[in-house]
Amino acid sequence: MIVKSRFCPSPTGYIHLGNARTALFSALAARQTSDGCFLLRIEDTDLARSEEEYVTALQEDLQWLGCQWNEGPGVDKGHGPYWQSQRTAVYDRYYQQLIDQGLAYPCFCSEESLEAARRIQRKLGKPPRYAGTCSHLSATEVAEKLAQGQPAALRFRVQEDRAIGFNDLVRGHQKFSSSDLGDFIIKKTDGMATFMFCNAIDDALMGVNLALRGEDHLTNTPRQILILEILGLPVPQYGHLSLITGSDGSPLSKRNGSRSIRQLREEGFLAIAVVNYLSRLGHVYTDHNDLMSFDDCAKYFNVEKLVKASARYDEQQLLHWQKEAVMQLTPTELYDWAGAGVVLHVPQEKLEDFFKLVQSNSVFPSDVYIWAEAMFAEKPHFSDGEREVLMTAGKEFFITAEKLLNEVDTYAALCDGLKEKLNLKGKALFMPLRIALTKAQHGPELAAVFDLLGKESLKRRFKLIQDIL
């Protein structure tokens, strides 16, 4: 089967990790074959909350991740428009078909009365479902209410006592009873289609045969199957993904680590790191534990390897993939990622060696900048803790080190000279040097730092520290 998957976000905010994972899994499933198709559709029927800036942002974020759509905005394959707010005429045709068949009717119930009925049902231990108040209104009664200007929604008439079953690609066979559903709204009082209706209609008309989405949509599926079957439209295969939770098991939120893709980009995360992390969040790659390209993530992606247990967000795992991705960067890519600010400190002729030196000790662009400033700033600022290390070593330490640079050419020889002249060893010997040259207790090999900076720069740094002390 040629896979045609889709991602259909509502543009009411920036894409967060849950939505991004849904988009990624859908894109990976389609990318497994050269003729697969990943479709992007904008579900903007919530006119009050949808904003054009979020439409632009979500497209930028998807492209940044590598989830380029084969059909959708800017890539019309004959199924457009791809904004649901522009598809009202399409939905109206199917509304009329249902009305003509007696399978849809206007509902004049207010939200207040509906909520009151739901409260009573909950108290009685019954599932909240519409009581059918308006389902038996005569044509005359409907006409009178409309003439009075009463707002009306449109409800789908659900056949009682019907079993609705389908095979969920993640959760296995699912079975529902239509009697538990109640007649549901398919057109809002403002004339816009509900998600329940337009999402199903568009999947069918656009040829989508794989619909991956969050498990919170599981109970929507039987309703959408009813709509599609009644209208004689094809039903896609559904797969309901486990939700992402925080490390404490609670729903993922800002409190326990959730960020938008845009935030991750701004923090300096690399797209391939995020892709490698998300593609393993609720999905198992057997025997593929190294950083993979997007194409390899797609090649080895398998819907059958999606797990139904909740996927827990793990910041350390995300950082692991970030470190792996940073290590794959070329010097040119490191330069572009780190930003031009690094050049303010590092001489052009030493940039490549500098990047090689700090690459394994950098996770974010800010780390690269910090190393650049620490090693090359003419007058670096030392913190109180760093000053304490330098003061403990004493001025004589750095006077001796400066003089030794006239006699030695390697870091090892410098250490040997300090050890001999000052009777020092271990931490008392190398920690003052590390703080003096890198302002950090851990980091790149000091022998490599020695070679990178050169003897003249080292002399200036040791002289500066003498002045400070």
Kinemage of the C-alpha trace (Angstrom):
@kinemage 1
@onewidth
@group {chain A} dominant
@subgroup {mainchain}
@vectorlist {calphas} color= white
{ca met a 1} P 0.000 0.000 0.000
{ca ile a 2} L 1.256 3.459 -0.913
{ca val a 3} L 1.053 5.469 2.303
{ca lys a 4} L -0.632 8.841 2.348
{ca ser a 5} L -0.431 10.311 5.819
{ca arg a 6} L -1.323 13.747 7.095
{ca phe a 7} L -0.720 16.334 9.768
{ca cys a 8} L -3.576 18.729 10.376
{ca pro a 9} L -2.841 21.212 13.175
{ca ser a 10} L -5.037 24.031 14.378
{ca pro a 11} L -3.061 27.299 14.123
{ca thr a 12} L -3.808 28.493 17.638
{ca gly a 13} L -0.241 28.452 18.954
{ca tyr a 14} L 3.279 27.210 18.307
{ca ile a 15} L 3.811 23.500 17.726
{ca his a 16} L 4.709 21.724 20.959
{ca leu a 17} L 6.490 18.408 21.367
{ca gly a 18} L 3.331 16.288 21.198
{ca asn a 19} L 2.157 17.772 17.924
{ca ala a 20} L 5.671 17.717 16.512
{ca arg a 21} L 5.976 13.995 17.243
{ca thr a 22} L 2.651 13.316 15.512
{ca ala a 23} L 3.842 15.250 12.464
{ca leu a 24} L 7.197 13.461 12.525
{ca phe a 25} L 5.711 9.960 12.751
{ca ser a 26} L 3.328 10.782 9.897
{ca ala a 27} L 6.164 12.147 7.768
{ca leu a 28} L 8.421 9.161 8.525
{ca ala a 29} L 5.663 6.703 7.626
{ca ala a 30} L 5.127 8.424 4.258
{ca arg a 31} L 8.867 8.801 3.582
{ca gln a 32} L 9.491 5.054 3.803
{ca thr a 33} L 8.765 4.736 0.084
{ca ser a 34} L 9.571 7.130 -2.737
{ca asp a 35} L 5.908 7.359 -3.749
{ca gly a 36} L 4.547 7.976 -0.250
{ca cys a 37} L 2.809 11.272 0.448
{ca phe a 38} L 2.823 13.423 3.585
{ca leu a 39} L 0.002 15.962 3.498
{ca leu a 40} L -0.273 19.169 5.507
{ca arg a 41} L -3.748 20.569 6.140
{ca ile a 42} L -4.589 23.649 8.196
{ca glu a 43} L -7.617 23.070 10.425
{ca asp a 44} L -8.565 26.687 11.100
{ca thr a 45} L -12.311 26.399 11.674
{ca asp a 46} L -11.868 27.947 15.130
{ca leu a 47} L -11.842 31.438 13.683
{ca ala a 48} L -11.654 33.159 17.065
{ca arg a 49} L -8.337 31.498 17.983
{ca ser a 50} L -6.664 30.779 14.641
{ca glu a 51} L -3.961 33.247 13.635
{ca glu a 52} L -1.980 33.564 10.417
{ca glu a 53} L 1.306 33.989 12.304
{ca tyr a 54} L 0.909 30.476 13.689
{ca val a 55} L 0.254 29.084 10.197
{ca thr a 56} L 3.566 30.574 9.078
{ca ala a 57} L 5.337 29.409 12.241
{ca leu a 58} L 4.139 25.811 12.016
{ca gln a 59} L 5.307 25.567 8.401
{ca glu a 60} L 8.729 26.938 9.368
{ca asp a 61} L 8.987 24.505 12.274
{ca leu a 62} L 8.018 21.497 10.150
{ca gln a 63} L 10.575 22.435 7.498
{ca trp a 64} L 13.228 22.932 10.169
{ca leu a 65} L 12.579 19.407 11.463
{ca gly a 66} L 12.786 18.019 7.936
{ca cys a 67} L 9.060 17.217 7.732
{ca gln a 68} L 8.559 18.737 4.293
{ca trp a 69} L 5.045 18.019 3.045
{ca asn a 70} L 4.450 16.536 -0.413
{ca glu a 71} L 0.987 18.056 -0.588
{ca gly a 72} L -0.607 21.023 1.118
{ca pro a 73} L 0.027 24.770 1.250
{ca gly a 74} L 2.149 25.678 -1.765
{ca val a 75} L 1.974 22.116 -3.149
{ca asp a 76} L -1.520 21.641 -4.567
{ca lys a 77} L -2.126 18.124 -5.869
{ca gly a 78} L -5.730 18.790 -6.855
{ca his a 79} L -7.328 18.338 -3.441
{ca gly a 80} L -7.122 21.937 -2.221
{ca pro a 81} L -7.784 24.316 -0.743
{ca tyr a 82} L -5.842 23.051 2.259
{ca trp a 83} L -7.306 25.543 4.736
{ca gln a 84} L -10.558 24.234 6.180
{ca ser a 85} L -11.956 27.739 6.560
{ca gln a 86} L -11.933 27.844 2.735
{ca arg a 87} L -13.770 24.541 2.309
{ca thr a 88} L -17.237 25.512 3.563
{ca ala a 89} L -18.874 24.761 0.192
{ca val a 90} L -17.438 21.228 0.288
{ca tyr a 91} L -18.879 20.546 3.730
{ca asp a 92} L -22.229 22.104 2.854
{ca arg a 93} L -22.755 19.531 0.083
{ca tyr a 94} L -22.375 16.694 2.544
{ca tyr a 95} L -24.510 18.432 5.169
{ca gln a 96} L -27.307 18.648 2.647
{ca gln a 97} L -26.892 14.985 1.750
{ca leu a 98} L -27.298 14.017 5.399
{ca ile a 99} L -30.263 16.339 5.862
{ca asp a 100} L -31.982 14.908 2.771
{ca gln a 101} L -31.509 11.403 4.177
{ca gly a 102} L -32.910 12.435 7.556
{ca leu a 103} L -29.517 11.807 9.162
{ca ala a 104} L -28.892 15.365 10.370
{ca tyr a 105} L -31.146 17.892 12.068
{ca pro a 106} L -30.926 21.417 13.521
{ca cys a 107} L -30.425 21.731 17.277
{ca phe a 108} L -31.496 24.878 19.127
{ca cys a 109} L -30.387 23.824 22.622
{ca ser a 110} L -28.269 26.398 24.421
{ca glu a 111} L -24.876 25.508 25.854
{ca glu a 112} L -26.217 26.231 29.338
{ca ser a 113} L -29.057 23.698 28.993
{ca leu a 114} L -26.695 21.112 27.505
{ca glu a 115} L -24.218 21.520 30.359
{ca ala a 116} L -27.020 21.200 32.932
{ca ala a 117} L -28.134 17.945 31.293
{ca arg a 118} L -24.547 16.631 31.311
{ca arg a 119} L -24.202 17.398 35.037
{ca ile a 120} L -27.336 15.394 35.804
{ca gln a 121} L -26.115 12.455 33.715
{ca arg a 122} L -22.776 12.434 35.523
{ca lys a 123} L -24.492 12.432 38.907
{ca leu a 124} L -26.511 9.416 37.799
{ca gly a 125} L -23.337 7.666 36.689
{ca lys a 126} L -24.285 7.780 33.027
{ca pro a 127} L -22.030 8.830 30.139
{ca pro a 128} L -22.815 12.419 29.084
{ca arg a 129} L -24.649 12.255 25.784
{ca tyr a 130} L -27.221 14.369 24.033
{ca ala a 131} L -30.780 13.538 25.102
{ca gly a 132} L -32.222 14.116 21.645
{ca thr a 133} L -34.290 17.138 22.660
{ca cys a 134} L -34.434 18.607 19.152
{ca ser a 135} L -34.356 15.331 17.224
{ca his a 136} L -38.143 15.122 16.911
{ca leu a 137} L -38.962 18.705 16.032
{ca ser a 138} L -41.354 18.960 13.098
{ca ala a 139} L -40.472 20.901 9.969
{ca thr a 140} L -42.932 23.589 11.080
{ca glu a 141} L -41.325 23.905 14.524
{ca val a 142} L -37.866 24.135 12.976
{ca ala a 143} L -39.030 26.814 10.535
{ca glu a 144} L -40.600 28.857 13.355
{ca lys a 145} L -37.447 28.776 15.460
{ca leu a 146} L -35.304 29.771 12.498
{ca ala a 147} L -37.707 32.585 11.660
{ca gln a 148} L -37.350 33.830 15.239
{ca gly a 149} L -33.606 34.025 14.684
{ca gln a 150} L -32.718 31.264 17.149
{ca pro a 151} L -29.160 30.023 16.522
{ca ala a 152} L -28.994 26.412 15.401
{ca ala a 153} L -26.248 23.836 15.269
{ca leu a 154} L -26.515 20.743 13.099
{ca arg a 155} L -26.447 17.309 14.711
{ca phe a 156} L -25.695 13.921 13.191
{ca arg a 157} L -28.403 11.387 13.962
{ca val a 158} L -26.778 8.265 15.415
{ca gln a 159} L -28.374 4.890 14.895
{ca glu a 160} L -28.971 3.127 18.228
{ca asp a 161} L -27.462 -0.199 19.268
{ca arg a 162} L -24.899 -0.469 16.538
{ca ala a 163} L -21.461 -1.964 17.167
{ca ile a 164} L -18.594 0.061 15.727
{ca gly a 165} L -15.250 -1.693 15.521
{ca phe a 166} L -11.903 -0.920 13.951
{ca asn a 167} L -8.311 -2.071 14.180
{ca asp a 168} L -6.165 0.609 15.754
{ca leu a 169} L -2.595 0.378 14.472
{ca val a 170} L -1.232 1.143 17.938
{ca arg a 171} L -3.862 -0.109 20.372
{ca gly a 172} L -5.295 -3.117 18.568
{ca his a 173} L -8.972 -3.876 18.025
{ca gln a 174} L -11.366 -1.257 19.372
{ca lys a 175} L -15.112 -1.690 19.853
{ca phe a 176} L -17.752 0.940 20.650
{ca ser a 177} L -21.523 1.018 20.886
{ca ser a 178} L -23.388 3.756 19.057
{ca ser a 179} L -25.814 3.927 21.984
{ca asp a 180} L -23.048 5.489 24.098
{ca leu a 181} L -22.332 8.242 21.595
{ca gly a 182} L -25.531 10.232 21.273
{ca asp a 183} L -26.311 12.576 18.413
{ca phe a 184} L -23.306 14.869 18.027
{ca ile a 185} L -22.773 18.300 16.499
{ca ile a 186} L -21.253 18.428 13.017
{ca lys a 187} L -21.873 22.108 12.294
{ca lys a 188} L -21.571 24.906 14.827
{ca thr a 189} L -24.018 27.767 15.275
{ca asp a 190} L -21.571 30.090 13.493
{ca gly a 191} L -21.826 27.922 10.383
{ca met a 192} L -18.345 26.415 10.684
{ca ala a 193} L -17.778 22.682 10.554
{ca thr a 194} L -16.728 20.869 13.714
{ca phe a 195} L -13.494 18.936 13.863
{ca met a 196} L -15.514 15.713 14.036
{ca phe a 197} L -16.979 16.353 10.601
{ca cys a 198} L -14.479 18.268 8.485
{ca asn a 199} L -11.497 16.239 9.661
{ca ala a 200} L -13.144 13.012 8.513
{ca ile a 201} L -14.483 14.470 5.254
{ca asp a 202} L -11.125 15.948 4.276
{ca asp a 203} L -9.206 12.757 5.046
{ca ala a 204} L -11.525 10.866 2.704
{ca leu a 205} L -11.582 13.449 -0.098
{ca met a 206} L -7.829 13.993 0.014
{ca gly a 207} L -7.082 10.279 -0.185
{ca val a 208} L -5.510 9.933 3.264
{ca asn a 209} L -5.193 6.255 4.214
{ca leu a 210} L -3.095 6.608 7.384
{ca ala a 211} L -4.242 8.884 10.187
{ca leu a 212} L -1.868 8.986 13.156
{ca arg a 213} L -2.989 11.172 16.050
{ca gly a 214} L -3.012 11.376 19.834
{ca glu a 215} L -4.941 8.880 21.936
{ca asp a 216} L -7.137 11.736 23.148
{ca his a 217} L -8.861 11.438 19.755
{ca leu a 218} L -9.665 7.744 20.216
{ca thr a 219} L -13.310 8.334 21.174
{ca asn a 220} L -13.761 10.612 18.136
{ca thr a 221} L -12.954 7.769 15.772
{ca pro a 222} L -16.239 5.796 16.007
{ca arg a 223} L -18.181 8.986 15.287
{ca gln a 224} L -16.048 9.734 12.257
{ca ile a 225} L -16.369 6.172 10.999
{ca leu a 226} L -20.163 6.526 11.190
{ca ile a 227} L -20.051 9.744 9.148
{ca leu a 228} L -17.791 8.281 6.457
{ca glu a 229} L -19.695 5.013 6.127
{ca ile a 230} L -23.082 6.755 5.883
{ca leu a 231} L -21.717 9.047 3.162
{ca gly a 232} L -20.050 6.181 1.330
{ca leu a 233} L -16.563 7.627 1.786
{ca pro a 234} L -13.349 5.623 2.457
{ca val a 235} L -12.197 5.196 6.045
{ca pro a 236} L -8.449 5.552 6.717
{ca gln a 237} L -6.444 3.334 9.006
{ca tyr a 238} L -6.202 4.998 12.401
{ca gly a 239} L -3.357 4.831 14.880
{ca his a 240} L -3.725 6.608 18.209
{ca leu a 241} L -0.388 7.541 19.723
{ca ser a 242} L 0.290 7.422 23.431
{ca leu a 243} L 0.465 10.831 25.023
{ca ile a 244} L 3.767 12.267 26.198
{ca thr a 245} L 3.958 12.721 29.949
{ca gly a 246} L 6.452 14.442 32.212
{ca ser a 247} L 9.025 12.488 34.193
{ca asp a 248} L 6.517 12.408 37.059
{ca gly a 249} L 3.886 10.722 34.908
{ca ser a 250} L 1.632 13.764 34.748
{ca pro a 251} L 0.631 15.362 31.419
{ca leu a 252} L 3.549 17.160 29.794
{ca ser a 253} L 3.387 20.876 30.501
{ca lys a 254} L 5.665 23.876 30.904
{ca arg a 255} L 6.077 22.863 34.540
{ca asn a 256} L 7.760 19.560 33.700
{ca gly a 257} L 9.702 20.434 30.576
{ca ser a 258} L 7.350 21.038 27.669
{ca arg a 259} L 8.495 23.588 25.120
{ca ser a 260} L 7.483 24.498 21.629
{ca ile a 261} L 9.672 23.550 18.677
{ca arg a 262} L 10.320 27.253 18.242
{ca gln a 263} L 11.703 27.454 21.790
{ca leu a 264} L 14.006 24.503 21.178
{ca arg a 265} L 15.301 26.177 18.024
{ca glu a 266} L 15.946 29.406 19.906
{ca glu a 267} L 17.791 27.501 22.652
{ca gly a 268} L 20.180 26.141 20.024
{ca phe a 269} L 18.945 22.577 19.668
{ca leu a 270} L 19.803 21.007 16.324
{ca ala a 271} L 16.914 19.699 14.236
{ca ile a 272} L 18.412 16.236 13.795
{ca ala a 273} L 18.815 15.931 17.571
{ca val a 274} L 15.128 16.687 18.116
{ca val a 275} L 14.184 14.271 15.323
{ca asn a 276} L 16.276 11.457 16.819
{ca tyr a 277} L 14.751 12.065 20.239
{ca leu a 278} L 11.111 12.349 19.157
{ca ser a 279} L 11.327 9.390 16.769
{ca arg a 280} L 12.213 7.189 19.757
{ca leu a 281} L 9.564 8.648 22.061
{ca gly a 282} L 6.896 5.958 21.927
{ca his a 283} L 8.566 4.133 19.027
{ca val a 284} L 11.278 1.460 19.132
{ca tyr a 285} L 14.194 1.309 16.701
{ca thr a 286} L 15.657 -2.185 16.999
{ca asp a 287} L 19.472 -2.253 16.622
{ca his a 288} L 19.683 1.429 15.670
{ca asn a 289} L 21.063 3.224 18.697
{ca asp a 290} L 23.288 5.773 16.969
{ca leu a 291} L 22.380 9.182 15.621
{ca met a 292} L 20.487 8.676 12.371
{ca ser a 293} L 19.759 10.973 9.449
{ca phe a 294} L 16.142 11.860 8.750
{ca asp a 295} L 16.130 9.421 5.828
{ca asp a 296} L 17.418 6.607 8.040
{ca cys a 297} L 14.840 7.449 10.708
{ca ala a 298} L 12.226 6.979 7.974
{ca lys a 299} L 13.846 3.854 6.531
{ca tyr a 300} L 13.736 2.012 9.841
{ca phe a 301} L 10.460 3.485 11.104
{ca asn a 302} L 7.741 0.885 11.611
{ca val a 303} L 4.168 1.612 12.673
{ca glu a 304} L 4.125 -1.814 14.308
{ca lys a 305} L 6.888 -0.619 16.662
{ca leu a 306} L 4.713 2.159 18.120
{ca val a 307} L 4.000 1.424 21.769
{ca lys a 308} L 0.714 2.144 23.530
{ca ala a 309} L 2.239 2.870 26.926
{ca ser a 310} L 2.660 6.543 27.793
{ca ala a 311} L 5.916 8.021 26.545
{ca arg a 312} L 7.779 9.899 29.272
{ca tyr a 313} L 9.678 13.036 28.397
{ca asp a 314} L 13.340 12.774 29.413
{ca glu a 315} L 15.408 15.957 29.150
{ca gln a 316} L 18.649 14.018 29.568
{ca gln a 317} L 17.851 11.871 26.545
{ca leu a 318} L 17.157 14.973 24.489
{ca leu a 319} L 20.506 16.394 25.593
{ca his a 320} L 22.192 13.099 24.723
{ca trp a 321} L 21.015 13.367 21.124
{ca gln a 322} L 21.972 17.027 21.062
{ca lys a 323} L 25.537 16.143 22.056
{ca glu a 324} L 25.638 13.412 19.422
{ca ala a 325} L 24.398 15.852 16.786
{ca val a 326} L 26.937 18.517 17.748
{ca met a 327} L 29.737 15.990 17.349
{ca gln a 328} L 28.623 15.385 13.752
{ca leu a 329} L 28.924 19.045 12.732
{ca thr a 330} L 31.662 20.137 10.338
{ca pro a 331} L 33.735 23.230 11.263
{ca thr a 332} L 31.644 25.291 8.846
{ca glu a 333} L 28.411 24.004 10.373
{ca leu a 334} L 29.766 24.691 13.850
{ca tyr a 335} L 30.547 28.237 12.817
{ca asp a 336} L 27.048 28.789 11.442
{ca trp a 337} L 25.475 27.213 14.536
{ca ala a 338} L 27.633 29.038 17.085
{ca gly a 339} L 27.075 32.446 15.537
{ca ala a 340} L 29.266 35.286 14.418
{ca gly a 341} L 29.857 36.430 18.002
{ca val a 342} L 32.613 33.822 18.352
{ca val a 343} L 34.723 35.682 15.786
{ca leu a 344} L 34.833 38.675 18.108
{ca his a 345} L 37.245 36.698 20.261
{ca val a 346} L 38.838 33.942 18.174
{ca pro a 347} L 41.354 34.970 15.462
{ca gln a 348} L 40.271 33.839 12.001
{ca glu a 349} L 43.328 31.657 11.490
{ca lys a 350} L 42.580 29.732 14.705
{ca leu a 351} L 38.833 29.202 14.225
{ca glu a 352} L 39.002 25.691 12.794
{ca asp a 353} L 41.359 24.411 15.499
{ca phe a 354} L 39.260 26.151 18.145
{ca phe a 355} L 36.064 24.464 16.968
{ca lys a 356} L 37.734 21.052 16.926
{ca leu a 357} L 38.960 21.659 20.456
{ca val a 358} L 35.657 22.702 22.034
{ca gln a 359} L 33.257 20.587 19.942
{ca ser a 360} L 33.094 17.707 22.412
{ca asn a 361} L 32.612 20.130 25.282
{ca ser a 362} L 29.756 22.116 23.753
{ca val a 363} L 26.030 21.394 23.777
{ca phe a 364} L 24.636 24.787 22.798
{ca pro a 365} L 25.941 27.794 20.853
{ca ser a 366} L 26.317 29.653 24.122
{ca asp a 367} L 28.881 27.046 25.230
{ca val a 368} L 31.048 27.762 22.188
{ca tyr a 369} L 30.869 31.471 22.871
{ca ile a 370} L 31.791 30.952 26.536
{ca trp a 371} L 34.873 28.926 25.551
{ca ala a 372} L 35.863 31.582 23.009
{ca glu a 373} L 35.576 34.351 25.552
{ca ala a 374} L 37.352 32.358 28.269
{ca met a 375} L 40.349 31.519 26.102
{ca phe a 376} L 40.761 34.591 23.926
{ca ala a 377} L 39.332 37.610 25.733
{ca glu a 378} L 42.008 40.201 26.409
{ca lys a 379} L 40.673 40.816 29.911
{ca pro a 380} L 38.535 37.857 31.000
{ca his a 381} L 36.314 38.283 34.030
{ca phe a 382} L 36.981 35.739 36.767
{ca ser a 383} L 34.238 34.793 39.212
{ca asp a 384} L 34.820 34.796 42.959
{ca gly a 385} L 35.315 31.015 42.929
{ca glu a 386} L 37.811 31.225 40.082
{ca arg a 387} L 39.705 34.037 41.781
{ca glu a 388} L 39.940 31.919 44.915
{ca val a 389} L 41.708 29.142 42.961
{ca leu a 390} L 44.106 31.660 41.427
{ca met a 391} L 44.817 33.320 44.780
{ca thr a 392} L 45.454 29.957 46.436
{ca ala a 393} L 48.052 29.217 43.788
{ca gly a 394} L 49.576 32.638 44.429
{ca lys a 395} L 51.315 35.263 42.330
{ca glu a 396} L 54.625 33.376 42.373
{ca phe a 397} L 52.938 30.475 40.532
{ca phe a 398} L 52.115 32.669 37.532
{ca ile a 399} L 55.418 34.569 37.616
{ca thr a 400} L 57.189 31.211 37.393
{ca ala a 401} L 54.835 30.001 34.641
{ca glu a 402} L 55.459 33.150 32.583
{ca lys a 403} L 59.226 32.751 32.870
{ca leu a 404} L 59.096 29.066 31.961
{ca leu a 405} L 57.419 29.930 28.659
{ca asn a 406} L 60.773 31.346 27.540
{ca glu a 407} L 62.301 27.897 28.016
{ca val a 408} L 59.599 25.328 27.138
{ca asp a 409} L 57.428 24.623 24.085
{ca thr a 410} L 54.830 22.173 25.370
{ca tyr a 411} L 52.238 21.981 28.111
{ca ala a 412} L 53.908 18.883 29.555
{ca ala a 413} L 57.233 20.710 29.816
{ca leu a 414} L 55.507 23.669 31.516
{ca cys a 415} L 53.996 21.348 34.113
{ca asp a 416} L 57.325 19.622 34.691
{ca gly a 417} L 59.002 22.966 35.250
{ca leu a 418} L 56.333 24.156 37.729
{ca lys a 419} L 56.489 20.830 39.553
{ca glu a 420} L 60.269 21.098 39.904
{ca lys a 421} L 60.503 24.764 40.846
{ca leu a 422} L 57.456 25.011 43.136
{ca asn a 423} L 57.249 21.420 44.393
{ca leu a 424} L 53.625 21.059 43.250
{ca lys a 425} L 51.651 18.119 41.927
{ca gly a 426} L 48.115 16.966 41.199
{ca lys a 427} L 45.247 19.418 41.506
{ca ala a 428} L 47.435 22.136 43.011
{ca leu a 429} L 49.480 22.035 39.800
{ca phe a 430} L 46.923 21.742 36.986
{ca met a 431} L 43.803 23.439 38.412
{ca pro a 432} L 45.294 26.982 38.517
{ca leu a 433} L 46.407 26.489 34.911
{ca arg a 434} L 42.972 25.250 33.852
{ca ile a 435} L 41.197 28.176 35.514
{ca ala a 436} L 43.708 30.637 34.100
{ca leu a 437} L 43.341 29.380 30.526
{ca thr a 438} L 39.692 28.212 30.323
{ca lys a 439} L 37.910 29.577 33.423
{ca ala a 440} L 36.455 26.096 33.984
{ca gln a 441} L 37.281 23.147 36.196
{ca his a 442} L 36.530 20.725 33.359
{ca gly a 443} L 36.899 21.066 29.625
{ca pro a 444} L 39.239 20.599 26.679
{ca glu a 445} L 42.648 19.004 27.114
{ca leu a 446} L 45.038 21.654 28.420
{ca ala a 447} L 47.822 20.459 26.137
{ca ala a 448} L 45.594 21.298 23.158
{ca val a 449} L 44.633 24.642 24.712
{ca phe a 450} L 48.350 25.419 25.172
{ca asp a 451} L 49.019 24.731 21.480
{ca leu a 452} L 45.966 26.667 20.314
{ca leu a 453} L 46.684 29.830 22.296
{ca gly a 454} L 50.398 29.970 21.619
{ca lys a 455} L 53.154 31.162 23.946
{ca glu a 456} L 52.629 34.903 23.456
{ca ser a 457} L 48.941 34.697 24.367
{ca leu a 458} L 49.805 32.525 27.348
{ca lys a 459} L 52.351 35.061 28.556
{ca arg a 460} L 49.753 37.833 28.344
{ca arg a 461} L 47.258 35.747 30.293
{ca phe a 462} L 49.759 34.877 33.049
{ca lys a 463} L 50.826 38.531 33.254
{ca leu a 464} L 47.173 39.615 33.551
{ca ile a 465} L 46.622 37.224 36.423
{ca gln a 466} L 49.687 38.569 38.206
{ca asp a 467} L 48.183 42.045 37.954
{ca ile a 468} L 44.856 40.765 39.288
{ca leu a 469} L 46.526 39.122 42.235
